[in-house]
Amino acid sequence: MTEPRAVVRAACAEYGEDTVIDWCVEFLTGAIPGEAAYGEELPKLIAITGSDNPGGWKSPVDPVNYYWIRVWAARVFLYVWRDDVVEALQVAATDPAWRVREHVARITAQRELGQLVDALLPMLDHELPRVRAAAVRAVGAAGEYEHADAIRPLADDPDRTVRAAVERALVKLEERLDRAVR
């Protein structure tokens, strides 16, 4: 299997970065719905996933799996970027699928998108530790002073990964903001 970065680079080389970004915004926001993504728009989905059977499902694809389209589209923004993508990520921050929201948190952390932090705060209460940790990392990378209050209680989280993420996030906030947050 080809790594996602290489798949995205190949798609951008073939179709152009702006075109690939536009497709991913449409997938992520539902402008291209699941039925279309596995129908007439399938070549776009193949381009961003690198697979002629994204997900490996039998046809027809069960609609319960359509959220994966949004996950794959969001993942693209870890490798290519355009500033207007933030609007699509605002929509995706409330996606019903936790994997989509987790990717939004990853992108927020990587790209230091402070305008998305408030939308991610509900993830701090998510049942899955990996989702809580992703939200904590996003707060550390892109949050403001007042966001430290939101992650501080997770220093006592039952999961050690989340606790470690909180410690690193508080240090990162202090370094980035050049002031104490603990």
Residue pairs with C-beta under 8 A, 6 or more apart in sequence:
1 50
2 10
2 50
4 50
4 75
4 76
4 78
4 79
5 78
5 79
6 50
7 48
7 49
7 50
8 20
8 48
8 76
8 79
8 80
9 79
10 50
11 20
11 47
11 48
12 20
12 80
14 47
15 47
17 80
17 82
18 82
20 47
20 48
20 76
20 80
21 76
21 77
21 80
21 81
21 82
21 85
23 32
23 44
23 47
23 48
23 73
24 48
24 73
24 74
24 76
24 77
24 85
24 88
25 31
25 73
25 84
25 85
25 88
26 32
27 37
27 44
27 45
27 48
27 69
27 70
27 72
27 73
28 70
28 73
28 74
28 88
28 89
28 91
28 92
28 100
29 88
29 91
29 92
30 70
32 41
32 44
32 69
33 66
34 61
34 63
34 66
34 69
35 63
37 44
37 45
37 66
37 69
38 45
38 59
38 60
38 61
38 66
45 54
45 69
45 72
46 52
46 54
48 72
48 73
48 76
49 72
54 68
54 69
54 72
55 61
55 65
55 68
57 65
67 95
67 96
67 97
67 99
67 100
68 99
70 92
70 95
70 97
70 100
71 97
71 99
71 100
71 103
74 89
74 92
74 100
74 103
74 104
74 107
75 103
77 85
77 89
77 103
77 107
77 111
78 103
78 106
78 107
78 110
81 111
86 113
86 115
86 116
89 104
89 107
89 108
89 113
89 116
90 115
90 116
90 119
92 100
92 101
92 103
92 104
93 101
93 104
93 116
93 119
93 120
94 101
94 119
95 101
95 104
98 126
98 128
98 131
101 120
101 123
101 131
102 123
102 130
102 131
102 134
104 116
104 119
104 120
105 120
105 123
105 131
105 134
105 135
105 137
105 138
106 134
106 137
106 138
107 113
108 116
108 117
108 120
108 138
108 141
108 142
109 134
109 137
109 138
109 140
109 141
109 142
110 141
111 142
112 141
112 142
113 142
114 142
114 143
114 144
116 138
116 142
117 138
117 139
117 142
117 143
117 144
117 147
120 135
120 138
120 139
121 135
121 139
121 147
121 150
123 131
123 132
123 134
123 135
124 132
124 135
124 136
124 139
124 150
124 151
124 154
125 132
126 132
126 135
129 157
129 159
129 161
129 162
130 161
132 154
132 157
132 159
132 162
132 165
133 159
133 161
133 162
133 165
136 151
136 154
136 162
136 165
136 166
136 169
137 165
137 168
137 169
139 147
139 148
139 150
139 151
139 169
139 173
140 151
140 165
140 168
140 169
140 170
140 171
140 172
140 173
141 169
141 172
141 176
143 150
143 151
143 169
143 173
144 177
145 173
145 177
145 179
145 181
147 173
148 170
148 173
148 181
148 182
151 166
151 169
151 170
152 166
152 170
152 182
154 162
154 163
154 165
154 166
155 163
155 166
155 167
156 163
157 163
157 166
170 181
170 182
173 181
174 180
174 181
174 182
